[in-house]
Amino acid sequence: MKKIGILTFQQADNYGAILQAYALKQVLLGLKHQVDIINYDCEAIKKTYQLFFPLSFRPIELLDKLIKFPLRYANKYQFERFRKKYLGNMPLIKADKLALLNDQYDLFIAGSDQIFNLRLTQFDNTFFLPFADIKKSFSYAASFGISFDKLNDQEKVFIRNNLRHFQRISVREAQGVEIVERLAKKVALSHLDPTLLLKKEHWKRFQTSPSQKPYILLYLMHQDISLINFARNLSQRTGYKIKYIPCEVKIRGLRGTKKIMPSISQWVSLFLNAQYVVTNSFHGLAFSINFNKPFFVGRLPEEAATNSRLENLMGLIDQSNRFYTNFIDNRDKPIPWKRINSILDRERQKAFTYLKEITQ
């Protein structure tokens, strides 16, 4: 049994981020290891999800923030409660204190999620494990979020210098493999997001009372009007109502939808019980695939430069025809779940082999 420290986006009040951290911990616990989520206090991530917002001098903006504050507080509280229950209750630790953990852990795993995305972390090299001994430094399904051609020169230099610290490197997308091989001249393996390592039977433990009526789940990381209109059209065609999880705290929902700000357990349950899923979220797609739910996926804005995550997962299961631009021709085309589940099982085996190798 090894004592393992995971470094990831555990501070993010984001469904996908918190569930991938939970999933990797569960997988490693299942391999009979002692596992901690290191409660690293990342300034960039903390700022993104801070509860107390900068005051605005524009009355309309200030009023909007004040009205939303109770909802944002309740949302943050339920994420914090999940963290304490499932991720652990380690005190926050600053970057300059992480080296003190070297003697406490047998190895460190960086990942999963977009921990190598410098535009999210503001060039925080902590996620490249500089504080750890090289022989203890590994990654699992870490994501750059973007493809090699979208990196600027500063990012390329930073990544090249910091990737050298790892003993072995696992990334989440084929695009990440290319980045590692071209910049660091190191071997990289591509593995499934941790949420896909846990099968549907495991996730059912989060099941809440299912809806008595069929529904379409609309989950957006960016409010895309064309995707919303498609969901409305699908609703009219099927007669199913739309349940809408917005990308941010909102007071009101969209016309023709029921807005929901779910707890983490309710979020999982909404995917478990949906008839269809319409999304532009990576983890929205991942859970739809894992639960064998008919899905339709929209791309994020090009300026976000993060579509490689969606494209890679869609390509892995050979379902790129379910991107929004092809919906009209393919919305009634059956999804070959038997073949997809076989692909997932194969990829799970690859992931477990890697995790067993680095933790033996």
N, C-alpha and C positions, 0 to 999 in steps of 0.2 A: 504493500500500500504506500502510495506517495502522497505527500502534502502539496497541493497544487493551488496556485494563486491565479485567478483570471482577471485580466485587465480589459475592460470594455466600457460601453456607454451606460453604465448602471445608473447614472444621474438623470438620464433623459426621461422626461415624462411623455413617452412615446410608446404605443402599444407594441410595435415590432421590436424596438430596442430592448424593452424590459423582458419580453417573452423569449428573445433569443438568448439573453443572459441566463434566464431561468432554465432554458432547454439545455444549454451546454453544461451547466452545473449538474442537472439531472443525469445527463449522459455519463459524466465523469463519476458521479456518485454510483451509478449503476455498474461502473467498472471497478468498484470497491476502493475508490480513493477518497481521501479527505480533501474537501474542496471549499475554498473561500472566494467570494467575489470581492476583490480589493476595492475598497470604497474611495477611489482616487478622486480628489477634488479638482476637476478640470474646469478652469475658468471659462473657457469658450462654451462648453456644454452647459455649465451652470447659468451663464448669462442668457443663453438661448431660451432656457425654461424658467427664468427667474419670475417669481410671483410679484414682487414689487417693481413696478415699471417706472421708467423715467417720466417725470411730469412733463406734460405737453402744455404749451402756451396757446394752443388752438382749442377753444372751448368745446368744439364738437368731438375732437379726439379725446380730450380729457373726460368728457361725459361718457363716451363709449367705453373707456377703460374702467371708469368707476362702476358703471352698470354691470359690466362683465366680471368684476372682481369676485363676487360671491361664487359664481360658477367656476372661475379659474381656481379659486381656493379649494372648492370641493373636489375638483378634478385632480389637483396636486396632492391633496390629502389621500385619495384612494390609491394613487401611485405609490406614495410613501408607505402606506400600509402594506401593499403588496411586496415592496422591497424588504421591509422588515420581516415579513412572514416567510418569504421564499428565497430571498437573496442573501439574507444575513443582516446582522446589525453591527458590523464593524464600524468604528469611528472614522470620520473623514480623515484622509491623510493627504498632505501636500506633496508635491513632486520632490522637494528637497529632503523628504523623510523616507522615501520609498526604498532607498538603499539599505535601510535598517531591516527590511524584510528579507534580505538575501539569505540570512542564516535560518530563517523560519520556514522557508519553502524549498522543496526539492526541485521544483520547476515552475516556470511562469508561462501562461498561455495568453497571448494577445489576440483578442477576437471574441465573438465575431462582430458584425456590423461594420459601419463605414469608419473604422478607427484610423485607416490610412488616408482618409479624405482630408487633405490639408485645408480645404476651404471650410470644412466644418470645425476642425480642431484648431484653426489659426496657427498652424505649424507647431503644434505641441508634439515634441518628439518623444514624450513619455510613453506613448502607445507603441513605440518601437523598442521598448524595454532597455533603455540605456543604463538603468540602475542595476540590472541583473547580470550575473555571470553569463557569458555567451553559452556555456554548456547547459544553462538552465533556460535559455530563451527560445521559445517556439511561438508560432502563430497558428490559429485555426480559423479558416474561412473569413479572414480579414478582408475587407473591401476597400478599394480606392474610390469606389463610387463612379469613376469615370474611366474612359479608355485612354490609351497612350497618346493618341493624337490630340486629345483635349488638354493635356498637361502643358503648362508653360515652362520656360527654362529654369526659373527659380524652383518650381516644384520638382523638376527632374533631378536637379542637383541635390536637393534636400532628401529626396527618396533614395537616391543612389547612396548617399553617405550613411543613411540610417538603417537601410536594409542589411548592411554588412554585419550587423550585430546578432542576427538570428542564427541559431543552430540549424533549424529547418523551418521552411516557410510554407504555409497553407493559405490560400486565398479563396474567395468565394466565386469569382468569375474568371472565365477564360481570358478576359481583357486584363485581369490582374496578373495572370501568369505571364502575359506578354510584357507588362510593365517591369516585373521582377527580373525576367530573363534579359531584357534589353538594357535595363539600367544597372542592375547589380551583378549581372552575369552569374546568377545563382539559379539553382533548380527550384521551381515552385510547383505545388500541386493544387488543383482546384477541387474544393469540397462543398457539399451542401451546407446551406444555412442551418444552424443548430435546430431551428424549429421543425425542419423536415426530418431530422433524425428521430424525433419522437412521433410515433404513429398515432393515428386518429384515436385509438383506444386509450392512449395516455391522456390526450387532451380532453376526452369526455369527462374526466374528473372535475373539469371546470363548468360542466353543463349546468345551466340554470333552467328555469321552467321554460320549455319551448313555446313559441307562438302557436296558437290554434289555427291560424290562417297562414297560407304560404305567402312569402314576400321576396322582394328583390332587395339585396343589400347593396347600397351605394356607399363606398368608402373612398374618400378622396384625400390625397396629400396636397393637391393643388386644385382649386376650383376651376374645372374645365367645363364651359357651357355646352360644348358639343357632346361631351360625355354625359352630362346631366340630361340633355335632350334625348340622347339615345336611351338612357334608363327610363325616361318618361314614355318614350315610344314602346319600349319593351313592356312597360307596365300596362299601357293601353292594349297591346296585342295579347297579353296573357291574362289580364284582369288582376294581376298581383299588385299589392301596394308596395311602395318604396320605403324602406327604412334607411335613413341617411345619417352616416357618421361623418361629420365635417372635419376638415383639416385643422380647424382651430375652434376655440370656444365661441359659440354663436348664441345669441338670444333667440333668434327666429330661424326656422328651417327654410327650405326652398318650397316654392309652390308645388303642391302635389306630392310632398314627401313628409314623413314623420321624422323629425330630427331627434337623434339620440346621443347623449354623452355617457357611454357605458363605462362600467367598471371593467377591469381587465378580464375577470371571469365572464362578464356579460358580453364583452367583445368576442371572446373565443366562442361563446355559445351562439352569438349571432351568425358567425360563419358556419358553425355546425348545423344550423337549422335553416339556412337560406336555400331558396330554390335556384336563384341566380346571384352572381356577384359581379358588380361593375366597379372597377377600381383603377387607379393609377399608382397604387402603392406596391412596393416590392413585397412586403409582408402580407398585404392583402392578397396578392397573387399566390404567395407561398402557401398560405393557409387554405385558399380555394383549391389548389392542386392537392394538398395533403388530404383534404376532406372530400375530394372528388366532386366539387361543386362546379357546374357550368359557369364559366367566367368570361368576361370581356374586359380587355385592358386598354387603357389610353396611355399615351406617352406623356411625360412631363415636359414643360417648356424647354426648348433647346438651351436657353441660358443657364438652366440648372445643371446641364451637362451630366446628368445621372441616369440616363436611359439605358446605359450599358447593363445595369443590374437587371432590369426587366427583360431586355433583349437576350441576355445570357440564359436566364431561367426559361424563357419561352422557347429558345433554341434547343435547350437541353431536352425538352420533352416534345420537340418538333410541333409546336403549336403557335408559331409566329403569325399564322393566319387569323388569330383572334385579337390582334391589335386593332384599334378603332378604325383605321383606314379600310380594313377589309370586312367590317362587321356586316355590311349589307349582303355580301355574298356568302358569309359563313355562319350567320347567327343560328341557323337551324342545323348546322352540320354536327353530328354526334362527336363527342370527344372519346378517343380510344383509351378509356381508363385502364383497361387490363394491361395494355402496352406501357402506359405511363407509370403505373404502379410497379411494373417490372423494372423500369429504368430507375425509379426511386429506390427500390430494394438494392439494385446493383450499386448505386451511388452511396447508399447507407453503408454497405459492406466496405467500400473503399474508405469511407470516413472512419469507421470503427477500426479498421486495420491501421490507419495512420495514428489514431489516438492511442491505440494499444502499443504501438511501436515507440512513441515518444514518451509514454508513461511507464514503460516496463522497468 
